Amino acid sequence: MSKKGKEGDIVKFIRNGMMIMGKVLKVREASVIVSISNDDAEALNLDTPFTIVSNKNYVIVL
């Protein structure tokens, strides 16, 4: 988990014991905003399919 993601990267991370994959929409200094599936958002009780993930908590897949 050492590389910082960039816009368009596919990343995976664990949230509430679930493995989630999503696409990086925006890069911040210490985190990224990730678009996830509507099903994953619903399972995580999120109102939108977007979530913020710390740079230390995801792995770049593609």
C-alpha positions in Angstrom: 0.0 0.0 0.0 2.9 2.3 -0.7 1.9 3.8 -4.1 -0.5 6.8 -4.3 -3.4 6.2 -6.6 -4.3 8.5 -9.5 -7.5 9.4 -11.2 -8.9 6.4 -13.1 -7.1 3.8 -11.1 -9.0 0.8 -9.8 -8.4 0.2 -6.1 -9.5 -2.3 -3.5 -9.9 -1.7 0.2 -11.6 -3.3 3.2 -14.5 -1.4 4.8 -16.7 -3.0 7.6 -15.1 -6.4 6.9 -16.0 -6.3 3.2 -13.6 -6.2 0.3 -14.6 -3.3 -1.9 -13.3 -2.3 -5.3 -13.9 1.0 -7.0 -12.5 3.7 -9.3 -10.5 6.7 -8.1 -12.3 9.9 -9.0 -10.2 12.5 -7.2 -6.9 12.5 -5.5 -6.4 14.4 -2.3 -3.2 14.9 -0.3 -3.8 12.0 2.1 -6.8 10.2 0.6 -8.7 9.5 -2.6 -12.4 9.8 -3.4 -13.6 6.4 -4.8 -16.7 5.5 -6.8 -18.1 2.2 -5.7 -21.0 0.1 -6.9 -24.5 0.9 -5.8 -24.8 -2.5 -4.2 -21.6 -1.9 -2.2 -22.8 1.5 -1.2 -26.1 0.0 0.0 -24.3 -2.7 1.9 -22.2 -0.1 3.7 -25.3 2.0 4.4 -24.0 5.0 2.3 -26.3 7.5 0.7 -24.1 7.8 -2.4 -21.8 5.5 -4.2 -18.8 7.6 -3.3 -16.4 7.2 -0.4 -13.2 8.6 0.9 -10.3 6.2 1.5 -7.0 7.0 3.1 -3.9 6.5 1.0 -2.7 3.9 3.5 -5.9 1.8 3.3 -6.1 0.8 -0.4 -4.2 -1.2 -2.9 -4.1 -0.3 -6.6 -5.4 -3.1 -8.8 -5.3 -1.6 -12.3 
